[in-house]
Amino acid sequence: MFNVSGGVYFWNKPSGGEIGLFGAGGVGITTNIGISLVMQVCYLFGPAPALLVGDWLTVAVDVAPMPGATVAGMAIFSMVPEFIGLGFAGGIGLSALPVSLTVEASTTAIHPIHSW
């Protein structure tokens, strides 16, 4: 399985914040085959510059609650391994099986646009 993604990240803590663009790519194994277009939200337990950049290991469960729809939950780990976040996704998609498990290694780069 191959994955390419990108988008906008937003980080806001009492000590300051940042908004910018990210790009990621990864490779992994999955128990299913399919295609989807989803909106994903991740919550990382620390500052974006320290956790978002670099290599991750993600363990995800995807469920198709009805034909044409998909929802997912994921645990995010650094390569140390250390638990660093959670992710949730939902969108449209088609798959061979109604439930799948995925383990993926990926790398992410960021381009900060504004910090405060």
ABEGO torsion letter per residue (X at the ends): XBBBBBEBBBBBBAAEBBBBBBBBBBBBBBABBEBBBBBBBBBBBEBAAAAABEBBBBBBBBBBABBGBBBBBBBBBBAOBBBAEBBBBBEBBBBABABBBBBBBBBBBBBBABBX
